[in-house]
Amino acid sequence: MQKLFIFAEDKLLKINNMKIFVAKLAFRTTAEDLRAYYEQFGQVDECKVIMDHETGRSKCYGFVEMPNEAEAYKAIVETDDMEFQGNVLQVRKSRPSKKMK
């Protein structure tokens, strides 16, 4: 996770990038669709829809990375259990992946 530090009124503020997990996407949802949807809450650094390697179809979940943690939390609150492209989304802060050893 990338960290950004800024100075405001003689105080050091730490702003973390946040990766958001978005589940229950429609099969037709693209990374560009996700970006357009989440940009209404703030800057989006990266969007990814996870695809099945064998079929080439969406696995119906993806990730959105936002550089501003406050904007990311707002996006989570305002999009969780909301309809997008005909499906009701499940949205939460992404957990670190478990690496295979």
MOPAC internal coordinates of N, CA, C and O (Angstrom, degrees):
PM7 1SCF
backbone

  N    0.0000 0     0.00 0     0.00 0    0    0    0
  C    1.4563 1     0.00 0     0.00 0    1    0    0
  C    1.5304 1   107.94 1     0.00 0    2    1    0
  O    1.2310 1   120.53 1   -48.07 1    3    2    1
  N    1.2679 1   116.59 1   131.93 1    3    2    1
  C    1.4384 1   122.73 1  -179.52 1    5    3    2
  C    1.5185 1   109.99 1   -83.25 1    6    5    3
  O    1.2310 1   120.43 1   -38.73 1    7    6    5
  N    1.3353 1   116.78 1   141.27 1    7    6    5
  C    1.4596 1   120.57 1   179.05 1    9    7    6
  C    1.5110 1   109.64 1  -118.64 1   10    9    7
  O    1.2310 1   121.04 1   -38.08 1   11   10    9
  N    1.3097 1   115.63 1   141.92 1   11   10    9
  C    1.4509 1   122.73 1   179.45 1   13   11   10
  C    1.5154 1   107.66 1  -123.87 1   14   13   11
  O    1.2310 1   120.22 1   -46.80 1   15   14   13
  N    1.3093 1   117.18 1   133.20 1   15   14   13
  C    1.4495 1   121.43 1   177.98 1   17   15   14
  C    1.5205 1   108.58 1  -114.94 1   18   17   15
  O    1.2310 1   120.17 1   -44.07 1   19   18   17
  N    1.3226 1   117.28 1   135.93 1   19   18   17
  C    1.4535 1   121.29 1   176.46 1   21   19   18
  C    1.5180 1   109.02 1  -132.64 1   22   21   19
  O    1.2310 1   121.01 1   -24.22 1   23   22   21
  N    1.3138 1   115.68 1   155.78 1   23   22   21
  C    1.4545 1   121.22 1   177.87 1   25   23   22
  C    1.5230 1   108.70 1  -105.92 1   26   25   23
  O    1.2310 1   120.89 1   -48.40 1   27   26   25
  N    1.3216 1   115.91 1   131.60 1   27   26   25
  C    1.4607 1   121.35 1   177.77 1   29   27   26
  C    1.5163 1   108.14 1  -141.53 1   30   29   27
  O    1.2310 1   120.60 1   -61.95 1   31   30   29
  N    1.2951 1   116.46 1   118.05 1   31   30   29
  C    1.4607 1   122.50 1   179.17 1   33   31   30
  C    1.5249 1   111.43 1    50.46 1   34   33   31
  O    1.2310 1   120.83 1  -127.21 1   35   34   33
  N    1.3350 1   116.02 1    52.79 1   35   34   33
  C    1.4557 1   123.11 1   177.84 1   37   35   34
  C    1.5259 1   114.02 1    62.91 1   38   37   35
  O    1.2310 1   119.58 1  -161.39 1   39   38   37
  N    1.3106 1   118.42 1    18.61 1   39   38   37
  C    1.4607 1   121.54 1   176.87 1   41   39   38
  C    1.5143 1   108.41 1  -119.68 1   42   41   39
  O    1.2310 1   121.44 1   -37.79 1   43   42   41
  N    1.3042 1   114.85 1   142.21 1   43   42   41
  C    1.4587 1   120.40 1   176.70 1   45   43   42
  C    1.5230 1   108.20 1   -90.87 1   46   45   43
  O    1.2310 1   120.69 1   -59.14 1   47   46   45
  N    1.3149 1   116.29 1   120.86 1   47   46   45
  C    1.4600 1   121.06 1   179.52 1   49   47   46
  C    1.5249 1   109.09 1  -110.57 1   50   49   47
  O    1.2310 1   120.94 1   -45.40 1   51   50   49
  N    1.3073 1   115.81 1   134.60 1   51   50   49
  C    1.4583 1   120.60 1   178.71 1   53   51   50
  C    1.5252 1   108.08 1  -104.65 1   54   53   51
  O    1.2310 1   120.58 1   -53.18 1   55   54   53
  N    1.3184 1   116.49 1   126.82 1   55   54   53
  C    1.4567 1   121.64 1   177.40 1   57   55   54
  C    1.5178 1   107.14 1  -120.79 1   58   57   55
  O    1.2310 1   120.90 1   -59.03 1   59   58   57
  N    1.3120 1   115.89 1   120.97 1   59   58   57
  C    1.4643 1   121.39 1  -179.08 1   61   59   58
  C    1.5137 1   111.05 1   -98.32 1   62   61   59
  O    1.2310 1   121.42 1   -36.68 1   63   62   61
  N    1.3192 1   114.89 1   143.32 1   63   62   61
  C    1.4633 1   118.88 1   167.16 1   65   63   62
  C    1.5123 1   107.32 1   -64.94 1   66   65   63
  O    1.2310 1   120.49 1   -32.90 1   67   66   65
  N    1.3160 1   116.67 1   147.10 1   67   66   65
  C    1.4549 1   119.93 1   175.89 1   69   67   66
  C    1.5121 1   109.54 1  -129.01 1   70   69   67
  O    1.2310 1   121.52 1   -45.83 1   71   70   69
  N    1.3241 1   114.70 1   134.17 1   71   70   69
  C    1.4535 1   120.45 1   174.89 1   73   71   70
  C    1.5227 1   107.34 1  -100.15 1   74   73   71
  O    1.2310 1   121.36 1   -49.53 1   75   74   73
  N    1.3338 1   115.01 1   130.47 1   75   74   73
  C    1.4630 1   122.78 1  -178.24 1   77   75   74
  C    1.5266 1   108.56 1  -108.25 1   78   77   75
  O    1.2310 1   120.71 1   -46.66 1   79   78   77
  N    1.3316 1   116.25 1   133.34 1   79   78   77
  C    1.4598 1   123.00 1   175.67 1   81   79   78
  C    1.5193 1   107.98 1   -93.93 1   82   81   79
  O    1.2310 1   120.28 1   -53.34 1   83   82   81
  N    1.3281 1   117.06 1   126.66 1   83   82   81
  C    1.4696 1   122.42 1  -178.76 1   85   83   82
  C    1.5298 1   107.88 1  -122.17 1   86   85   83
  O    1.2310 1   120.48 1   -64.15 1   87   86   85
  N    1.3455 1   116.68 1   115.85 1   87   86   85
  C    1.4597 1   122.10 1  -178.67 1   89   87   86
  C    1.5185 1   110.97 1  -112.25 1   90   89   87
  O    1.2310 1   121.41 1   -15.46 1   91   90   89
  N    1.3247 1   114.90 1   164.54 1   91   90   89
  C    1.4633 1   123.89 1   178.85 1   93   91   90
  C    1.5280 1   112.07 1    70.92 1   94   93   91
  O    1.2310 1   120.65 1  -147.07 1   95   94   93
  N    1.3245 1   116.36 1    32.93 1   95   94   93
  C    1.4607 1   120.31 1   175.81 1   97   95   94
  C    1.5238 1   109.49 1   -69.92 1   98   97   95
  O    1.2310 1   120.96 1   -26.18 1   99   98   97
  N    1.3059 1   115.77 1   153.82 1   99   98   97
  C    1.4645 1   120.97 1   172.55 1  101   99   98
  C    1.5305 1   108.32 1   -70.57 1  102  101   99
  O    1.2310 1   120.32 1   -28.47 1  103  102  101
  N    1.3330 1   116.99 1   151.53 1  103  102  101
  C    1.4710 1   120.38 1   178.69 1  105  103  102
  C    1.5224 1   111.67 1   -57.40 1  106  105  103
  O    1.2310 1   120.19 1   148.58 1  107  106  105
  N    1.3254 1   117.24 1   -31.42 1  107  106  105
  C    1.4600 1   120.85 1  -176.35 1  109  107  106
  C    1.5360 1   114.26 1   -83.27 1  110  109  107
  O    1.2310 1   119.82 1   171.78 1  111  110  109
  N    1.3383 1   117.95 1    -8.22 1  111  110  109
  C    1.4684 1   121.22 1  -177.58 1  113  111  110
  C    1.5227 1   110.61 1   -65.82 1  114  113  111
  O    1.2310 1   120.88 1   -49.18 1  115  114  113
  N    1.3253 1   115.93 1   130.82 1  115  114  113
  C    1.4639 1   122.18 1   178.28 1  117  115  114
  C    1.5258 1   110.01 1  -108.41 1  118  117  115
  O    1.2310 1   120.94 1   -11.44 1  119  118  117
  N    1.3231 1   115.80 1   168.56 1  119  118  117
  C    1.4645 1   120.99 1   176.02 1  121  119  118
  C    1.5298 1   110.00 1   -60.81 1  122  121  119
  O    1.2310 1   120.38 1   144.35 1  123  122  121
  N    1.3231 1   116.88 1   -35.65 1  123  122  121
  C    1.4623 1   120.90 1   178.80 1  125  123  122
  C    1.5294 1   110.87 1   -66.21 1  126  125  123
  O    1.2310 1   120.40 1   141.68 1  127  126  125
  N    1.3408 1   116.83 1   -38.32 1  127  126  125
  C    1.4688 1   120.52 1   175.96 1  129  127  126
  C    1.5241 1   110.63 1   -61.77 1  130  129  127
  O    1.2310 1   120.73 1   134.47 1  131  130  129
  N    1.3343 1   116.20 1   -45.53 1  131  130  129
  C    1.4730 1   120.35 1   179.40 1  133  131  130
  C    1.5250 1   110.81 1   -60.71 1  134  133  131
  O    1.2310 1   120.94 1   133.68 1  135  134  133
  N    1.3335 1   115.80 1   -46.32 1  135  134  133
  C    1.4688 1   120.04 1  -179.78 1  137  135  134
  C    1.5276 1   110.42 1   -57.88 1  138  137  135
  O    1.2310 1   120.21 1   131.83 1  139  138  137
  N    1.3055 1   117.21 1   -48.17 1  139  138  137
  C    1.4689 1   120.65 1  -178.92 1  141  139  138
  C    1.5263 1   110.96 1   -61.09 1  142  141  139
  O    1.2310 1   120.24 1   140.63 1  143  142  141
  N    1.3220 1   117.14 1   -39.37 1  143  142  141
  C    1.4647 1   121.33 1  -179.38 1  145  143  142
  C    1.5284 1   111.49 1   -67.71 1  146  145  143
  O    1.2310 1   120.06 1   135.11 1  147  146  145
  N    1.3281 1   117.48 1   -44.89 1  147  146  145
  C    1.4675 1   121.07 1  -175.80 1  149  147  146
  C    1.5245 1   113.77 1   -81.88 1  150  149  147
  O    1.2310 1   119.64 1   161.35 1  151  150  149
  N    1.3192 1   118.30 1   -18.65 1  151  150  149
  C    1.4631 1   120.14 1   177.55 1  153  151  150
  C    1.5225 1   112.50 1   -65.72 1  154  153  151
  O    1.2310 1   119.55 1   162.86 1  155  154  153
  N    1.3278 1   118.47 1   -17.14 1  155  154  153
  C    1.4604 1   119.58 1   175.86 1  157  155  154
  C    1.5322 1   111.54 1   -68.18 1  158  157  155
  O    1.2310 1   120.20 1   165.43 1  159  158  157
  N    1.3419 1   117.23 1   -14.57 1  159  158  157
  C    1.4670 1   121.22 1  -179.97 1  161  159  158
  C    1.5198 1   112.47 1  -102.13 1  162  161  159
  O    1.2310 1   119.89 1   169.11 1  163  162  161
  N    1.3234 1   117.81 1   -10.89 1  163  162  161
  C    1.4615 1   120.92 1   179.77 1  165  163  162
  C    1.5154 1   110.86 1   151.31 1  166  165  163
  O    1.2310 1   121.45 1     8.11 1  167  166  165
  N    1.3109 1   114.83 1  -171.89 1  167  166  165
  C    1.4660 1   120.96 1  -178.28 1  169  167  166
  C    1.5250 1   110.44 1   -67.21 1  170  169  167
  O    1.2310 1   120.77 1   -41.80 1  171  170  169
  N    1.3129 1   116.13 1   138.20 1  171  170  169
  C    1.4576 1   123.10 1   177.14 1  173  171  170
  C    1.5260 1   107.41 1  -117.15 1  174  173  171
  O    1.2310 1   120.77 1   -55.01 1  175  174  173
  N    1.3401 1   116.13 1   124.99 1  175  174  173
  C    1.4621 1   120.00 1   178.84 1  177  175  174
  C    1.5236 1   112.29 1   -85.52 1  178  177  175
  O    1.2310 1   120.85 1   140.65 1  179  178  177
  N    1.3311 1   115.98 1   -39.35 1  179  178  177
  C    1.4659 1   118.73 1  -175.46 1  181  179  178
  C    1.5257 1   109.75 1  -155.18 1  182  181  179
  O    1.2310 1   121.13 1   -35.75 1  183  182  181
  N    1.3188 1   115.44 1   144.25 1  183  182  181
  C    1.4704 1   122.83 1   174.11 1  185  183  182
  C    1.5102 1   107.89 1  -132.36 1  186  185  183
  O    1.2310 1   121.41 1   -38.00 1  187  186  185
  N    1.3326 1   114.91 1   142.00 1  187  186  185
  C    1.4537 1   119.51 1   179.53 1  189  187  186
  C    1.5219 1   108.90 1  -145.37 1  190  189  187
  O    1.2310 1   120.56 1   -49.36 1  191  190  189
  N    1.3298 1   116.54 1   130.64 1  191  190  189
  C    1.4591 1   122.78 1   170.57 1  193  191  190
  C    1.5208 1   105.48 1  -104.12 1  194  193  191
  O    1.2310 1   120.41 1   -52.30 1  195  194  193
  N    1.3269 1   116.83 1   127.70 1  195  194  193
  C    1.4585 1   121.40 1  -176.21 1  197  195  194
  C    1.5279 1   109.62 1   -81.25 1  198  197  195
  O    1.2310 1   121.55 1   -51.03 1  199  198  197
  N    1.3364 1   114.65 1   128.97 1  199  198  197
  C    1.4658 1   121.41 1  -176.28 1  201  199  198
  C    1.5301 1   110.20 1  -111.08 1  202  201  199
  O    1.2310 1   120.60 1   -33.46 1  203  202  201
  N    1.3243 1   116.45 1   146.54 1  203  202  201
  C    1.4540 1   122.60 1   174.97 1  205  203  202
  C    1.5272 1   107.60 1   -75.35 1  206  205  203
  O    1.2310 1   120.50 1   -52.75 1  207  206  205
  N    1.3138 1   116.65 1   127.25 1  207  206  205
  C    1.4692 1   120.75 1  -176.09 1  209  207  206
  C    1.5281 1   112.65 1   -68.87 1  210  209  207
  O    1.2310 1   119.92 1   149.68 1  211  210  209
  N    1.3255 1   117.75 1   -30.32 1  211  210  209
  C    1.4593 1   120.43 1  -178.28 1  213  211  210
  C    1.5261 1   112.98 1   -80.32 1  214  213  211
  O    1.2310 1   120.54 1   137.21 1  215  214  213
  N    1.3391 1   116.57 1   -42.79 1  215  214  213
  C    1.4719 1   120.02 1  -174.86 1  217  215  214
  C    1.5232 1   113.33 1   -97.22 1  218  217  215
  O    1.2310 1   120.20 1   158.26 1  219  218  217
  N    1.3313 1   117.23 1   -21.74 1  219  218  217
  C    1.4603 1   120.91 1  -176.28 1  221  219  218
  C    1.5218 1   113.21 1    78.30 1  222  221  219
  O    1.2310 1   120.60 1  -176.64 1  223  222  221
  N    1.3422 1   116.45 1     3.36 1  223  222  221
  C    1.4743 1   120.99 1   178.65 1  225  223  222
  C    1.5189 1   110.55 1   -90.26 1  226  225  223
  O    1.2310 1   121.60 1   -23.53 1  227  226  225
  N    1.3090 1   114.55 1   156.47 1  227  226  225
  C    1.4499 1   121.25 1   176.45 1  229  227  226
  C    1.5257 1   110.30 1   -63.09 1  230  229  227
  O    1.2310 1   120.70 1   -36.45 1  231  230  229
  N    1.3222 1   116.26 1   143.55 1  231  230  229
  C    1.4623 1   121.16 1   172.33 1  233  231  230
  C    1.5296 1   110.26 1   -87.74 1  234  233  231
  O    1.2310 1   120.89 1  -174.14 1  235  234  233
  N    1.3275 1   115.90 1     5.86 1  235  234  233
  C    1.4722 1   123.66 1   175.52 1  237  235  234
  C    1.5170 1   114.10 1    67.38 1  238  237  235
  O    1.2310 1   120.68 1  -152.09 1  239  238  237
  N    1.3281 1   116.31 1    27.91 1  239  238  237
  C    1.4573 1   120.28 1   169.50 1  241  239  238
  C    1.5178 1   108.87 1  -147.19 1  242  241  239
  O    1.2310 1   121.64 1   -18.21 1  243  242  241
  N    1.3206 1   114.46 1   161.79 1  243  242  241
  C    1.4565 1   118.89 1  -178.76 1  245  243  242
  C    1.5153 1   111.59 1  -161.78 1  246  245  243
  O    1.2310 1   121.41 1     6.42 1  247  246  245
  N    1.3176 1   114.91 1  -173.58 1  247  246  245
  C    1.4552 1   122.18 1  -177.45 1  249  247  246
  C    1.5199 1   109.92 1  -135.14 1  250  249  247
  O    1.2310 1   121.30 1   -35.87 1  251  250  249
  N    1.3301 1   115.12 1   144.13 1  251  250  249
  C    1.4580 1   122.72 1   176.08 1  253  251  250
  C    1.5192 1   106.38 1  -126.90 1  254  253  251
  O    1.2310 1   119.93 1   -53.16 1  255  254  253
  N    1.3182 1   117.74 1   126.84 1  255  254  253
  C    1.4604 1   120.83 1   177.76 1  257  255  254
  C    1.5217 1   109.01 1  -108.81 1  258  257  255
  O    1.2310 1   121.60 1   -53.42 1  259  258  257
  N    1.3412 1   114.54 1   126.58 1  259  258  257
  C    1.4659 1   121.17 1   179.94 1  261  259  258
  C    1.5238 1   109.10 1  -121.98 1  262  261  259
  O    1.2310 1   119.63 1   -42.16 1  263  262  261
  N    1.3387 1   118.31 1   137.84 1  263  262  261
  C    1.4542 1   120.72 1  -176.46 1  265  263  262
  C    1.5264 1   114.25 1   -77.16 1  266  265  263
  O    1.2310 1   120.03 1   162.68 1  267  266  265
  N    1.3193 1   117.55 1   -17.32 1  267  266  265
  C    1.4577 1   120.48 1  -177.45 1  269  267  266
  C    1.5281 1   108.86 1  -110.27 1  270  269  267
  O    1.2310 1   120.98 1   -64.28 1  271  270  269
  N    1.3304 1   115.74 1   115.72 1  271  270  269
  C    1.4628 1   121.63 1  -175.66 1  273  271  270
  C    1.5288 1   112.62 1   -60.89 1  274  273  271
  O    1.2310 1   120.13 1   139.50 1  275  274  273
  N    1.3215 1   117.36 1   -40.50 1  275  274  273
  C    1.4706 1   120.70 1  -179.82 1  277  275  274
  C    1.5272 1   110.83 1   -63.51 1  278  277  275
  O    1.2310 1   120.32 1   137.15 1  279  278  277
  N    1.3307 1   116.99 1   -42.85 1  279  278  277
  C    1.4649 1   120.74 1   178.11 1  281  279  278
  C    1.5345 1   110.57 1   -65.57 1  282  281  279
  O    1.2310 1   121.17 1   142.82 1  283  282  281
  N    1.3286 1   115.37 1   -37.18 1  283  282  281
  C    1.4614 1   119.57 1   179.63 1  285  283  282
  C    1.5293 1   110.82 1   -65.33 1  286  285  283
  O    1.2310 1   120.26 1   136.31 1  287  286  285
  N    1.3320 1   117.11 1   -43.69 1  287  286  285
  C    1.4691 1   119.73 1   178.02 1  289  287  286
  C    1.5265 1   110.83 1   -62.66 1  290  289  287
  O    1.2310 1   120.55 1   140.71 1  291  290  289
  N    1.3157 1   116.56 1   -39.29 1  291  290  289
  C    1.4683 1   119.54 1   177.63 1  293  291  290
  C    1.5270 1   110.08 1   -62.99 1  294  293  291
  O    1.2310 1   120.41 1   138.04 1  295  294  293
  N    1.3200 1   116.82 1   -41.96 1  295  294  293
  C    1.4619 1   121.28 1   178.78 1  297  295  294
  C    1.5313 1   110.92 1   -61.90 1  298  297  295
  O    1.2310 1   120.27 1   139.25 1  299  298  297
  N    1.3217 1   117.08 1   -40.75 1  299  298  297
  C    1.4646 1   120.78 1   178.79 1  301  299  298
  C    1.5189 1   110.20 1   -62.40 1  302  301  299
  O    1.2310 1   120.66 1   129.63 1  303  302  301
  N    1.3192 1   116.35 1   -50.37 1  303  302  301
  C    1.4695 1   121.29 1  -177.60 1  305  303  302
  C    1.5277 1   111.27 1   -61.38 1  306  305  303
  O    1.2310 1   120.50 1   138.83 1  307  306  305
  N    1.3127 1   116.65 1   -41.17 1  307  306  305
  C    1.4590 1   119.99 1  -174.16 1  309  307  306
  C    1.5311 1   114.97 1   -84.27 1  310  309  307
  O    1.2310 1   120.13 1   167.65 1  311  310  309
  N    1.3399 1   117.36 1   -12.35 1  311  310  309
  C    1.4687 1   118.40 1  -179.64 1  313  311  310
  C    1.5222 1   113.73 1  -112.76 1  314  313  311
  O    1.2310 1   119.68 1   163.09 1  315  314  313
  N    1.3286 1   118.22 1   -16.91 1  315  314  313
  C    1.4588 1   120.33 1   177.86 1  317  315  314
  C    1.5314 1   109.77 1   -64.54 1  318  317  315
  O    1.2310 1   120.25 1   -46.33 1  319  318  317
  N    1.3046 1   117.13 1   133.67 1  319  318  317
  C    1.4698 1   124.31 1  -178.50 1  321  319  318
  C    1.5243 1   113.12 1    63.44 1  322  321  319
  O    1.2310 1   120.36 1  -156.76 1  323  322  321
  N    1.3273 1   116.91 1    23.24 1  323  322  321
  C    1.4642 1   121.20 1   176.43 1  325  323  322
  C    1.5271 1   108.95 1  -108.84 1  326  325  323
  O    1.2310 1   121.09 1   -26.47 1  327  326  325
  N    1.3242 1   115.52 1   153.53 1  327  326  325
  C    1.4534 1   120.47 1  -179.74 1  329  327  326
  C    1.5262 1   111.04 1   -82.52 1  330  329  327
  O    1.2310 1   121.53 1   -44.15 1  331  330  329
  N    1.3227 1   114.69 1   135.85 1  331  330  329
  C    1.4628 1   121.96 1   175.82 1  333  331  330
  C    1.5188 1   107.46 1  -142.93 1  334  333  331
  O    1.2310 1   120.38 1   -59.86 1  335  334  333
  N    1.2997 1   116.88 1   120.14 1  335  334  333
  C    1.4686 1   124.09 1  -179.71 1  337  335  334
  C    1.5333 1   111.52 1    53.49 1  338  337  335
  O    1.2310 1   120.84 1  -141.13 1  339  338  337
  N    1.3275 1   115.99 1    38.87 1  339  338  337
  C    1.4570 1   121.13 1   174.57 1  341  339  338
  C    1.5160 1   115.83 1    89.58 1  342  341  339
  O    1.2310 1   119.59 1   174.27 1  343  342  341
  N    1.3206 1   118.40 1    -5.73 1  343  342  341
  C    1.4691 1   121.64 1   179.09 1  345  343  342
  C    1.5222 1   110.43 1  -117.83 1  346  345  343
  O    1.2310 1   120.49 1   -31.71 1  347  346  345
  N    1.3360 1   116.68 1   148.29 1  347  346  345
  C    1.4605 1   121.48 1   176.16 1  349  347  346
  C    1.5345 1   107.44 1   -89.50 1  350  349  347
  O    1.2310 1   121.02 1   -62.87 1  351  350  349
  N    1.3274 1   115.66 1   117.13 1  351  350  349
  C    1.4610 1   121.76 1  -174.82 1  353  351  350
  C    1.5228 1   112.68 1   -75.74 1  354  353  351
  O    1.2310 1   121.51 1   -28.08 1  355  354  353
  N    1.3303 1   114.72 1   151.92 1  355  354  353
  C    1.4544 1   122.66 1   167.27 1  357  355  354
  C    1.5224 1   105.55 1  -117.29 1  358  357  355
  O    1.2310 1   120.59 1   -59.58 1  359  358  357
  N    1.3253 1   116.48 1   120.42 1  359  358  357
  C    1.4629 1   121.08 1  -171.14 1  361  359  358
  C    1.5219 1   109.40 1  -130.32 1  362  361  359
  O    1.2310 1   120.78 1   -45.07 1  363  362  361
  N    1.3330 1   116.12 1   134.93 1  363  362  361
  C    1.4691 1   120.74 1   176.64 1  365  363  362
  C    1.5254 1   109.24 1  -155.51 1  366  365  363
  O    1.2310 1   121.25 1   -11.85 1  367  366  365
  N    1.3110 1   115.21 1   168.15 1  367  366  365
  C    1.4559 1   120.81 1   174.32 1  369  367  366
  C    1.5263 1   107.45 1   -65.57 1  370  369  367
  O    1.2310 1   120.84 1   -47.00 1  371  370  369
  N    1.3120 1   115.99 1   133.00 1  371  370  369
  C    1.4540 1   120.69 1  -179.22 1  373  371  370
  C    1.5254 1   110.50 1   -69.60 1  374  373  371
  O    1.2310 1   121.62 1   -37.56 1  375  374  373
  N    1.3158 1   114.50 1   142.44 1  375  374  373
  C    1.4768 1   120.24 1   174.69 1  377  375  374
  C    1.5039 1   108.04 1   -94.21 1  378  377  375
  O    1.2310 1   120.24 1   -25.63 1  379  378  377
  N    1.3459 1   117.15 1   154.37 1  379  378  377
  C    1.4689 1   119.15 1   176.77 1  381  379  378
  C    1.5256 1   110.04 1   -60.49 1  382  381  379
  O    1.2310 1   120.75 1   -38.23 1  383  382  381
  N    1.3256 1   116.18 1   141.77 1  383  382  381
  C    1.4647 1   119.91 1  -179.67 1  385  383  382
  C    1.5141 1   110.02 1   -71.48 1  386  385  383
  O    1.2310 1   121.65 1   -30.32 1  387  386  385
  N    1.3329 1   114.45 1   149.68 1  387  386  385
  C    1.4693 1   121.01 1   176.77 1  389  387  386
  C    1.5112 1   107.14 1   -90.26 1  390  389  387
  O    1.2310 1   120.66 1   -66.39 1  391  390  389
  N    1.3081 1   116.34 1   113.61 1  391  390  389
  C    1.4661 1   121.76 1  -179.07 1  393  391  390
  C    1.5220 1   110.46 1   -79.86 1  394  393  391
  O    1.2310 1   121.06 1   -43.44 1  395  394  393
  N    1.3126 1   115.57 1   136.56 1  395  394  393
  C    1.4546 1   120.78 1   176.55 1  397  395  394
  C    1.5212 1   108.68 1   -75.19 1  398  397  395
  O    1.2310 1   120.60 1   -42.20 1  399  398  397
  N    1.3377 1   116.46 1   137.80 1  399  398  397
  C    1.4697 1   120.56 1   179.21 1  401  399  398
  C    1.4988 1   111.11 1  -102.33 1  402  401  399
  O    1.2310 1   120.10 1   180.00 1  403  402  401

